[in-house]
Amino acid sequence: MIDLKYFVVILAFAAYTNGVPLVAKCKVGDSKCSKESAQAAIKTFAAGIPELQIKSLDPLVIKHTDASSPNLKLTLTDYTVTGLKDCIVKKTKYDKSNSKILIKLQCSPKVEGSYEMNGQLLILRMEGKGPIHVQLRKTEFSVEYSIEESEKDGAKYWNIKDYKHSFELKDKADVVFGNLFNGNDVLGQAAKEVIKESGNEIVEEVGSPVISDIIKEITKNINTFFHNVPISELIIE
């Protein structure tokens, strides 16, 4: 496994606008350069690069996610994710022989949107329809990409064939469901107290589909970038 600290596959790469590099490429082993370039690239990529058809990821708007579990019907609609521009790179590795790239980021994204819920959440019977607020803190996201090379006009490009991901909560998460029990204060207050103390458990129980959709949108942008920028412009071999 080759440690590519100068190359961060989601966000730490040489982003280009009209052919001008916005983040300097780094030589292997130059840890200071790689760290500075990676953090600078995160903000650039998250803001979007219209010249490369790369959409903004901060804010990121997602129309619909089905986050239901076996005992709960839960959907999120028209929700906005913010805070991705402030992610911290924790680890990157490039396994050239197996054509895989691993990245681990620590992020504290916020989700604001609408939800509809009916069924059992944790140990409680829940129902409601209204606004939802989620704040994750110091959450580590790991993504492993399987990549392949293609050639166009004499240059080689990467393409993401497949990927798998995971997440780990490193701090307390906040989850707030507005209008629980359709505004019934008696039922709603009891549920709110449990939810307030169980943010992490709720995210672990029903949060995976939301995180999957966020990673999916990020991956689309990365692949668009890969299809437009030759490998030779991304790394120094």
WOMO-V686010 format. One record per residue. N is the residue number from 1. PHI is phi in degrees with one decimal (NA if undefined). OMEGA is omega in whole degrees, 0 to 359 (none if undefined). NEAR is the number of other ideal C-beta (glycine too) atoms within 10 Angstrom. Layout:
BEGIN
N/PHI/OMEGA/NEAR
N/PHI/OMEGA/NEAR
END
This chain:
BEGIN
1/NA/181/11
2/-97.4/181/10
3/-84.6/181/12
4/-101.5/179/21
5/-71.6/179/21
6/-89.4/183/25
7/-133.3/178/25
8/-115.6/189/25
9/-66.7/178/23
10/-96.0/193/27
11/-132.1/184/28
12/-101.8/178/28
13/-145.9/179/26
14/-83.1/178/19
15/-78.4/185/23
16/-120.3/172/19
17/-130.7/183/12
18/53.8/175/5
19/80.8/182/7
20/-101.3/181/7
21/-67.8/178/13
22/-89.8/179/16
23/-133.1/183/22
24/-69.1/172/14
25/-73.3/182/18
26/-120.5/175/23
27/-79.1/178/9
28/-59.4/178/14
29/93.4/179/10
30/-86.6/187/16
31/-65.7/180/10
32/-64.0/179/8
33/-63.4/183/15
34/-63.7/180/23
35/-66.9/179/16
36/-64.3/181/15
37/-66.5/181/25
38/-62.3/182/25
39/-67.1/177/17
40/-66.8/182/16
41/-69.5/179/22
42/-58.4/181/25
43/-65.5/180/17
44/-63.0/183/20
45/-68.2/181/28
46/-64.6/179/23
47/-74.1/182/14
48/96.2/178/15
49/-129.3/185/20
50/-56.3/181/10
51/-61.0/180/12
52/-110.7/181/16
53/60.2/178/12
54/-95.1/184/20
55/-81.2/177/13
56/-65.3/175/16
57/-108.6/179/24
58/-149.2/12/19
59/-82.8/174/14
60/-113.6/181/21
61/-108.7/179/12
62/-121.1/187/18
63/-75.3/188/10
64/-157.9/172/11
65/-139.1/174/20
66/-92.9/182/11
67/-107.0/183/20
68/-68.1/173/15
69/-117.8/182/14
70/-54.8/183/6
71/-108.0/186/11
72/-143.8/171/18
73/-97.2/182/14
74/-141.9/176/23
75/-127.2/174/16
76/-115.1/181/23
77/-133.6/175/13
78/46.5/181/11
79/-105.5/184/23
80/-115.3/178/13
81/-109.4/177/25
82/-127.8/177/16
83/103.0/181/18
84/-67.1/180/26
85/-67.9/182/18
86/-102.3/179/15
87/-62.3/179/24
88/-112.5/179/14
89/-74.7/179/21
90/-102.5/185/13
91/-165.4/170/14
92/-140.5/175/22
93/-141.9/177/17
94/-121.3/178/21
95/-99.0/185/15
96/-63.3/184/12
97/-64.8/179/7
98/-106.3/178/10
99/53.7/179/14
100/-131.4/177/16
101/-128.9/180/24
102/-114.8/174/16
103/-135.3/175/26
104/-126.8/181/18
105/-122.6/171/24
106/-107.0/185/18
107/-134.0/176/21
108/-130.0/184/18
109/-74.9/176/22
110/-118.0/179/16
111/-119.4/177/24
112/-132.6/180/16
113/-175.4/181/20
114/-123.1/180/15
115/-135.9/169/22
116/-139.8/189/14
117/-141.6/175/21
118/-159.1/179/15
119/139.6/183/15
120/-103.3/175/12
121/-114.7/189/24
122/57.5/181/15
123/-112.1/186/8
124/-111.2/171/13
125/-77.1/185/13
126/-130.5/167/21
127/-156.0/180/18
128/169.8/179/22
129/-153.5/182/15
130/169.7/182/14
131/-78.0/176/14
132/-128.8/177/22
133/-131.6/176/15
134/-132.6/175/23
135/-125.0/174/17
136/-95.6/180/26
137/-131.5/177/18
138/49.4/178/14
139/-90.6/180/21
140/-96.4/179/16
141/-110.8/178/23
142/-116.1/179/15
143/-131.6/175/21
144/-114.4/181/17
145/-102.3/168/23
146/-97.1/186/15
147/-120.5/174/21
148/-137.3/179/11
149/-105.5/173/10
150/-133.3/182/12
151/-122.8/179/9
152/-145.3/179/9
153/53.5/176/6
154/81.7/179/6
155/-114.8/180/12
156/-100.2/182/11
157/-131.2/174/20
158/-91.5/172/23
159/-139.4/178/12
160/-83.4/179/18
161/-83.3/186/11
162/-162.2/176/11
163/-158.9/172/17
164/-136.8/185/10
165/-145.1/176/18
166/-151.1/177/13
167/-143.2/179/21
168/-141.4/179/12
169/-79.9/182/17
170/-105.7/181/14
171/-153.0/184/12
172/-71.2/176/12
173/-101.6/175/21
174/-105.8/175/16
175/-131.4/180/21
176/-130.2/174/15
177/-102.8/177/24
178/-83.2/176/15
179/61.0/175/15
180/-62.6/180/22
181/52.3/176/17
182/53.2/175/11
183/90.4/178/11
184/-70.7/187/13
185/-65.5/182/10
186/-66.6/179/7
187/-69.8/184/17
188/-66.4/183/19
189/-64.7/179/11
190/-62.3/180/13
191/-67.7/180/20
192/-60.5/181/15
193/-64.4/178/10
194/-67.3/181/15
195/-62.3/181/21
196/-59.2/182/11
197/-92.8/188/10
198/-128.6/183/18
199/-57.9/181/20
200/-63.5/180/19
201/-62.8/179/18
202/-67.5/179/18
203/-61.8/180/20
204/-68.3/181/14
205/-80.9/187/16
206/-128.4/185/19
207/-83.4/185/22
208/-56.6/179/15
209/-62.3/178/16
210/-66.4/179/23
211/-63.5/177/21
212/-60.7/180/13
213/-69.8/176/20
214/-65.7/179/23
215/-61.5/179/18
216/-60.3/180/12
217/-67.9/177/16
218/-61.8/182/22
219/-64.2/176/17
220/-57.5/180/14
221/-66.5/179/22
222/-62.4/181/24
223/-65.1/175/17
224/-60.9/178/15
225/-62.8/180/23
226/-58.7/182/20
227/-73.1/183/15
228/-107.1/184/15
229/-120.4/181/19
230/-60.8/179/15
231/-57.4/182/15
232/-62.8/178/12
233/-93.3/183/16
234/-103.4/184/19
235/-136.7/174/16
236/-108.9/181/13
237/-96.8/none/6
END
